[in-house]
Amino acid sequence: MTPNNRYTLLDADARPYLSPTPGTYGGHRRGRIYGRLDCPSALRALSRGAYRAHRVFFADEPTAISAGYRPCAVCLPERYAAWKAARHNKSQ
C-alpha cells in the first residue's frame, strides 16, 4: 500500500493512477495478461521473484481489456478461450 492508503492502478489507457481501493485484477505489463489476484500461475511467478517488477493492477475486468490486456489461460480459462477464438476469427 502507498502513503495515505492509496493503490496504484492502471486505467483503460494503461496509465497509472492512485485509487483509495485496491484493484480486483492483477496483470503482467510485459505479457499484457490480466487475471485474478489468486491465480496459481501468477502466485508461482511471484514466489520466484521475477514477476513483481512488471505487476500491474486494474479496478475491474473491463478496464484491463480496454487497456489492451488479455485474459489469463490459467485462472480465466473460459474468457481466454473466447478471446483466443475472437482473435482467430479476426485473422481469417
C-alpha positions in Angstrom: 0.0 0.0 0.0 1.2 3.5 -0.7 1.1 6.5 1.6 -2.4 7.8 2.5 -3.9 4.3 1.8 -3.7 4.7 -2.0 -3.1 2.0 -4.5 -1.6 2.4 -8.0 -3.9 1.0 -10.7 -3.9 1.3 -14.5 -6.8 3.0 -16.3 -8.3 2.0 -19.6 -5.5 3.7 -21.4 -2.9 1.8 -19.4 -1.9 5.0 -17.4 -1.3 4.7 -13.7 -3.5 6.5 -11.2 -3.9 6.4 -7.4 -7.0 4.8 -6.0 -8.4 4.6 -2.5 -9.3 0.9 -3.1 -7.2 -1.9 -4.3 -7.6 -3.5 -7.7 -9.7 -6.6 -8.3 -7.5 -8.0 -11.1 -3.7 -8.2 -11.5 -1.7 -8.2 -14.6 1.7 -8.6 -16.1 2.9 -5.5 -18.0 5.3 -7.3 -20.4 2.9 -10.2 -21.2 -0.2 -7.9 -21.4 -2.1 -10.6 -19.4 -4.6 -10.0 -16.6 -6.2 -12.4 -14.1 -7.5 -13.0 -10.7 -5.4 -11.9 -7.7 -5.4 -15.6 -6.5 -4.2 -17.0 -9.9 -2.0 -20.0 -9.2 0.3 -19.2 -12.1 0.8 -15.6 -11.0 1.4 -16.7 -7.4 4.1 -19.2 -8.5 5.8 -16.5 -10.6 5.6 -14.0 -7.7 7.2 -16.6 -5.4 10.1 -16.8 -7.8 10.5 -13.0 -7.6 10.8 -12.2 -11.3 7.2 -11.2 -11.9 6.9 -8.5 -9.3 8.6 -5.7 -11.2 6.1 -6.0 -14.0 3.0 -6.5 -11.9 0.1 -4.1 -12.5 -3.4 -3.8 -11.1 -6.9 -3.0 -12.5 -10.1 -1.8 -10.8 -12.1 -4.3 -12.9 -12.1 -6.6 -15.9 -13.4 -4.1 -18.5 -10.6 -1.7 -17.6 -8.0 -4.5 -18.1 -9.5 -5.3 -21.5 -9.7 -1.7 -22.6 -6.0 -1.2 -21.6 -5.1 -4.0 -24.1 -4.6 -6.9 -21.7 -5.8 -10.5 -22.5 -7.3 -13.0 -20.0 -5.1 -15.5 -18.2 -5.5 -19.0 -19.6 -4.9 -20.5 -16.1 -7.4 -18.6 -13.9 -9.8 -17.4 -16.5 -9.9 -20.3 -19.0 -13.4 -19.6 -20.4 -12.6 -15.9 -21.0 -9.2 -16.9 -22.5 -10.9 -19.4 -24.9 -13.3 -16.7 -26.0 -10.5 -14.2 -26.5 -8.5 -16.7 -28.5 -11.5 -17.7 -30.7 -12.2 -14.0 -31.4 -8.6 -13.3 -32.2 -8.5 -16.4 -34.5 -11.7 -15.2 -36.3 -10.2 -11.7 -36.9 -7.1 -13.2 -38.6 -9.1 -15.2 -41.2 
